[in-house]
Amino acid sequence: MARKTSITSKQAAAPVSDQSRRFIKLAKVKDYTSLSTSEIYRRIAADTFPAQVTLGPKSVAWIEGEIMAWCESLAARRGEAA
């Protein structure tokens, strides 16, 4: 009898850092960026900040890797290490 093997989603997926796939809520985004809620949404509207992901009818979050990349890009423009 042949033995069945199953591949888990972790095995099938390409290696991805934990930050790039973790969802964070607005409070954590504010902690990382020091921006206010209204400023975050202004920058999203201006397409200069990563947009939120809808998790449900009344729930949104951001992808941590995108927020960290945004912070690093600001530091890089100033010639500083993040």
CORMO-V939982 format. One line per field, one symbol per residue. psi: psi as a letter, one per 40 degrees, with the letter a starting at -180 (. if undefined). A space follows every 10 residues. Layout:
psi = ???
This chain:
psi = hihhiihidd ddiihiidde ehhiiddddd dddfiidddd dddddefeih iihhdadfhi iihddddddd dddddddefi i.
